Amino acid sequence: MELQGRLRSAVLFLVLLFGVGTFGYKFLGGPQTTYLDCFYMTLISVTTIGYGEFVLPAANSPTGAIELERIRYFTVFIIICGVGTLAYVMTTLTALIVEGELTTLLRRRKMERAIGKLRDHYIVCGLGETGYHIVEELEKNLHPTVVIDHNPERLKKLEGLKHVLHLTGDATDEDILRAAGIESARGVILVLPSDKDNLFITVTAKQIKADVRIVAKGIDAKAKTKLVKAGADAVVAPNLIGGRRMASEMVRPTAVGFLDTMLRAQTKTLRIDELEIARGSAFEGKSLPELRLKEQFGILVLAFKKNGDDEMQFNPPVSERFLSGTRLVVMGDARDIHRAREAGAAKSS
């Protein structure tokens, strides 16, 4: 970043030098001198090309000798400044290329433009072991994702993931969150190793976009209450989840084995997901037989939750008509679920 700052300063000084040269020659050359001639004089002086012609008409004026001498002094000044500035620009540019910073800068600009086009994407803050598994799961489910991490070496692991973009930086920085497109994001997942950092990002994210959904990792037992009060919609404790998983592995190995097979299958990405019935969509007001989700998309409806209800209802009756805002819990291949959304089921959470 230091080299980039030096290059920007050098280019700015070069532009300033051209401005001083052009207006300086205009002043010395008089009203009959055009700005094009003055810019041309500055250009051939700064670049030390040299010239056999003298484009300024000062020499033909009554005080031509005096004016010509002034112009020569001014030209010497422009040449000295120009040569020094050009040498500084070329040295800095060479250093950028040699150290690979130019490539990194161009890649970052391209990444930021791509992020600017995203809508309803997810932001993952932190790419440790947990963070990478989260990103991998979002990728398998075709969700556009932006990852923020301060370590560029970690971000290299994301190369080849089609739906994942990334930014190098501190996720606690508001500017980085905005660069990740938080204003248009659907949700933020916080997996930094510090509860304090996750808490700080929660507060910052909610200030930028109050309705963004936040899922945070809570390490300390007391962190959950603080994160929820700060605005987190859900807090996941890895130790608690790990303990429950180990107990389930002991008492219900077949059920756990099914879930493992579902998550680790290579041929199909079988997942339990949800669909939201959107207002005015092709699915609004229809019953389970009328939706024909199994026939059209090969997905099963396991449960549903009506808009405004806190309780989930399992095994929906065939007579139930699903109004807008209803969320269906479904199981099927991730691509089939994605097709169902595009057909009118609406957005996922």
Buried (B, 14 or more C-beta within 10 A) or exposed (E): EEBBEBBEEBBEBBEEBBEBBBBBBBEBBEEEBBEEBBBBBBBBBBEEEEEEEEBBBBEEBEEEEEBBEBBEEBBEBBBEBBBEBBEBBEEBBEBBEEEEBBEBBEEBEEBBEEBEEBEEBBBBBBBBEBBBEBBBBBBBBBBBBBBBBBEEEBBEBBEEBEBBBBBBBBBBBEEBBEBBBBEBBBBBBBBBEBBEBBBBBBEBBBEBBEEBBBBBBBBEEEBBEBBBEBBBBBBBBEEEEEEEEEEEEEEEEEEBEEBEEBEEEEEEBBBBBBBBBBEEBEBBEBEBEEBEBBEEBBBEBBBBBBEEEEEEEEEBEEEBEBEBBBBBBBBBBBBBBBBBBEBBBBEBE
